[in-house]
């Protein structure tokens, strides 16, 4: 598949990195020669130096042969022009990265489609919804619902209070056999592990389960977490992402936003209805405590400074705040959350890249998500009538060792299959796969 990516920054580079596992024909466009040199050194890609909104540059990148063009530069206008030109020049599908809320309005979709922009992606909007999901289930580090909530992917950090620490997966299954759940991934340090029955769970393991929604509360108790209901939230920072997040959260929670700049505070007050905006220094613990830090159930640090966000979250943890989320601009930081004490580190560019990546999935893909701090994917495939996978057991499908079937959704049932399980038409299959296994899994379900 020929894929052209405009913008070799964090989003473009991450998408290209994921695609290299699948041996796709990738061309990266950027105006920065040093960025392109870095990409060429680390990835098997072609590069074109220049402005992607230039007709000549797009010709050099051969967008007329492209199955997909992803315009992910830092310039909204460049991305839109790139997508429009690429579509007119023969590209099959186009995606443009934008920030303007106006462009994302539903009534604008038809206009952009007519112009040649098939999809619009906003990293800020996606990150804001990510925060909302994490707040709704604050005992969890990650949550993603499949099929409207029939089953969910949840992440939990095991600490000293967890009764399943030092137990094997087999022992956990035996002791807690009355609820439907399956451990499918384990983050231990920088390593992603697919657990087997003999895997021993350790303190500070970041474990991911597939579980029915009605069993999540029970499962949270099993791993030693409290089922805390969030009411009061402090947002640190007055960025555009902080504004979008506050607008989402203020409909359901008591939100307090801390911003140091007085001019920015006045602007935020105009755009927020039920959020209390306070002009204070978020790096000053005394000022945060004066504004009620110890009464907060959650603190979300969304300033432009990654280190400040991490420090603010650690101060909140020290003050007894139950849930902390920090925005980081360095993608390498995302893997550190379980080691430094912050519940969840998020990166809006990685969230956007993973969201864009679903456009290049093959097979009958229904949904896709990723795990924070890992390049692994959770993919939901739909089984069509007469597909070859319905004629064999899961063991006979010969899935690679770095992939595992986590759950099968059959009608309104969420099933946890064993090796002797046989898929049926219309089943929805949820599979966890490390990067090197993704293309093989797609071939099986194509």
N, C-alpha and C positions, 0 to 999 in steps of 0.2 A: 504494500500500500504506500503510495506516495503521499507524504505529509509535509506541509510547509509550515514552519513556526516563525512568526515575526516577533522578535524580542527574545534575546538569549539571557535575560535576567533570571531571577529565581523561578518564576512560573514556567517560562519557556524551557529553561535548563532541566527542571524537574520532570516536565512532560517528556522531553527528549530522552532523559535517563530511563524513565519507565518504558519507553518505546524501544529502546535498544535491546531489551531482553527479548523482543519479538522480531528482531531483524527487519524492522520497517525501513523504508527508503525515506530518510528524514533530511530536510534542508532547513538550516537555521539562518535567519536574516537579522542583522543588527548593524547599527552605525558605529559601534565600538569594536575596533579591531582586537583589542586585548581580551574582551569578553568572548569573541569568536575563537581566538587562539586557545583560551581555556577550554571551551567546549570541544574543539577539535582534539585537544590533548587527552580529554577524559572520556569522550564519547565517539562512537562510530557514526559521524554525521558529515554532511556536506555543509558548507557555509557560504553565504553571500554577504559582502559588506555593502551597506547602503541603506537608504530610507525605504521602508517597505511600502510606503504610499506612492512610490515612483513606479510608473508603468515599466520602465526599463529594468529596474531591479526585480520586479515580479516576473518579467520575462526570463531574466537570468536564472531565477529560482524555479522556472518551469511550472508555474502554477496551473497552466492549462492541463497538466497531467495529474494534478493533485486530487486525491480523494477527499482531503480535508485541509483547510487553511485555518490556522489558529493565530489570530492577531492579538498578541499579549504584551505589547510594549507598554511603557509607562504613560504614553500619550493616548488619551481617549479618541481624539480626532484622527490621529494616525491609524488607530485600530479600525475605526469605522470605514475610513477611506480604503484601507488595505482590503478589508473584507468585501466591500462593494466592487472594487476593481478586480479582485481575484475571481469573484463569481462571474463577472462579465467576461473574463478571459478564459473561463472554462472550468474552474474549480467546482467540484461536485457539492461541497458543503463548506460553510464558513462560520467561524465563531469570533466574536469581538469582545475584548475586555473593556468594560466601561465603569465609571464611577457615578455618573449622574443618575439620581433617582428618577428624574423625568423620563429618561430613555427606557427605564425598566418598567414603566407603567404598562398595564395589559393592553391598553388601546394603542400603544405605539408598536406592538409586535407586528401587526399586519403591514405597517408602513416600512419597517426595516426588512421584512421578508420580501416586499416588493422591490426594495432597493438592492437586495442580494445578501443581506446579513441574516443567516438562518437562526443564530442564537446569540444572545447577549449574556455575558457573565460578569458579575460584580463581586470581586474579592471581599469588599467590605460587607455587602449584604449577606454573603454566604457565611462570613465569620460571625456576624451578629446573630444569625439563626443558630450557629454552632454554640454560641454562648447560651442562648435560650434553652437549647436541648440539654446542655450540661447543668443548668440551674434547675430544670424541672426534676432531674434525678440527681440531686446534689451529692449523694453517697457514692456516685459512680464517677469515674474519670472520663468515660466515653459512653455514648448510647446512640444506637441507630436502629430505627424501626423498619421492619420488612412487612409488606402487605398490610399496611394500615395498623400495625401493632400486633399481628398474630404472633410474631416472635421478634425478639430484639437482640442485637449485639450489645453487650455491656462490658465495660472494663472496670476492674477493681484493683486497688493496690493492697496487698496483704501486709499487715503490720503485726506487732506483738500481740494485739488483742484478737487476732484471727484464730479460731479453733482449728482451722484446716492446715495451718502451718505445720510442716514436718509430716503431713499425711501424704500418701500416694494418691494419684487420681483414682485408682481402683478402690482404695479405702473410702474416699469421698463418695463415690458412686454407691457403695454398699450402705454407708451410714445414712445418706440422704437420697434414698431411691424413690421417694414418694413425689418428688417434683421433677418436671421435665426441664433438664438443662444439660449442656455439653460444653466442657472446656475445649476451646479450639486453638488457642494461642497463648504463649507465655513470653513476656518481655523480661529478660534477666540481664541487667546491665545494658549492653548494646546488642545483645543477641536475641533474635526472634526464634522461639522454639515451638514446634508442634508437639504438644504433650501426648504421651502414650500412657497406658494404665500403670506403668511402673514409675512414671515421673514423680519425683518428690517435690512438693511445694515448699518454697523457702520464704523467709521474711524478706520483704521488699520486692517480691515477684509481682509483676503487673500481669494479672491474668484476665483473659477475655472469655466470656461465656456466650453461647446462644441460649436464650431462655424465653419461655412464654411470658407475656406481660403479667399475667396473674401470679406468676411465680417469682417475679423480680424482688418484691418486698421480702419474701421468705429467703431468697438467695442472698440478699443484702445482709440479713441477720446471720446466715450460715457463715459468711466470710468475716463476720465480726464488726460490721458497720451498723451505725444507728440510722433508723429511717427518719431523718430530720426533714421537716417541712420548712422551706425557705420563705421568709416574709420580708425581711429587711436586707437590701443590697446596697453596697457602696461601690460606685464606679469611679475609678481614678483616671483622670485625664479628660481633656476636652476635645479630643480629635474627632474627625468625622465618623470614625468607627464607633467611638464612645457615644456620639449623638445617636447614630442608628441603633445601637444596642439599647440605649436608654429609652428610645421611642418604642422598641419592642417590649421591654421589660416593664415599663411604667403602667401598662394595661393590666398587669397581674400582680405586681409587687410594689412595696414601698421603696422607692429608689432615691438615693442621695448621690449626687455627682460632685466630685472635688476637682477643681481646676484652679491653677495658680494665676493665670492671666485674667485681669479684670475685664478687658475688652472682650475676650472670648467668652467669659461668663455671661456678659450681657447678651451676646449673640445666641448663646445656648438657651437662655431663658425664653427667647422669642420662639424657639422651635420645639420646646418641651412644654407639656401641659401639666403633668402630675409628678414631675421630678423636681426635687429640691436641689438647686444649684448653689454650691457654696464656694466662695473664693478663698482658698487656703493652700498651703504648701504641702503636697502629698508626701514629701520626703521628711517632713517633720512629724515624728510620732506623737508628740504632745498635741499638736493641732488636730491630728486624726482622732486621737482619743477624745478631745474636746467635742468633736463632731459626732461622737458616738460609735467609734470603731468597735468597741467591745460588745456593743448591742447588735452588731451586724451578723447575719447568718451567712453571708457571702460577700467576698470582695473580688471585683473584676478590674484588673489593672490594664488599661488600654491607652497609655500614653505613647508618645513616639520613641521613647527610650526603653529598650529591652531590659537593661540592667536595673533601671528605676522600677520597672514593673515587677521584676523578680524580687527586688528588695522590699517593695511595698507589700507584696504577697507574703513574704516571709515574716514581716512585721505583723501582718494580719493573723498568720498562723500562730505566732507567739502570743498574740492578744486573745487567742481562743476562738477565732472565726472558723466556722466549720468548713466552708468551701472557699478555695482560692483558685482563680484563673488569671493567668498572665499572658499578655500578648508579647511575642518575641519576633524580631525582624530577622534574626539569624536562624536559618533553617536547622542548623546543627544543634541549637539549643533544645529543640523539641524533644529529643531523646533524654534530656537530663531531668525531667520533672520528677520521676520516681526517686532520683538520687539526691535532690536538693531540698525537698520538702514542700514544693508547690504542687497542688493537686493536679492541675492540668496546664501545660504550656501550649498555646496555639499560635499558629503562623498563618496569616490570611492568604499568603501566596501559595502555601502548600495545600490549604483547603481548596483554593480555586483550581490549582493544577490537578488535584485528584478529582474534582468535579468535572473538569474539562476532559479528563482521561476517559470517562465513561463513553464519550462520543466515538472512541476508536475501538471499543470492545466489539468482538465478533460473537457469533452464536445468537441464540434467542435471549438476550440479556434484558432482565426486567429492572434490576437495580444494582448499584455498586457503591461501596464505601471503602474507606481505608482505615488503618489503625494509626493513631498518633504515635510518632516515633518509629514507625516501621514502613517499609515500602510494600508490605504485603497487602493483599486485597481480599475483601469479602464480596463475592459475586453471586447474584441470583440469576439462575438460568430457568427458562420455561421449557418444559419438555413437550414437544409437538407430537401429534398422533403418528404412530408408526416409526418413531425415531429409533435408531439402533440401540440406544441406551435402555430401552424398555424390554429388550430381549436378553439382557444379561443381569447378573447380580452386580452389586457395587464392586465386589472383589474381582469380578471378571472384566471390569472396565479398565483395570490396570492404571489407576490414577498414580501420578508420581508421588514419591514419598513426601515431597514438600507441598502436598495438597491434601485436604481432607473435606469430606462431605459433613457439614455440621448439622443440617436439618433439612427435612423435606416437608413442604407445605402442601397438603392434600385436602382440597376443599377448605373446611374450617378447622382442620386438624393440623397441629404442629408435631411432626414425628421426628424422633431421634433414631436414625437408621443404624443397623449393624452391617457387617460384610455380606450377609446373605439377603439383604434387602434388595428388592427389584422395583425400579421406578415405573410409573404409569404415565399415560398421556395426561397432560394438563398439570402435572406435578410442578411445583416450584422448588428448585434445588439450590440450597445455599452452601457455597463452597468457599473455604479459606485456602488461599494459595500464596506462596512466596513468589517473588518475581520470576524466577527461572522456570516455574511450573505453569504460569498463566497461559502461555501460548499452547501448551500441550492440553490443558483443560479445555480451552476454547475449541480445539480441533475435535475433542471427544464429543462436545455438546453442539457443534456446529450443525 
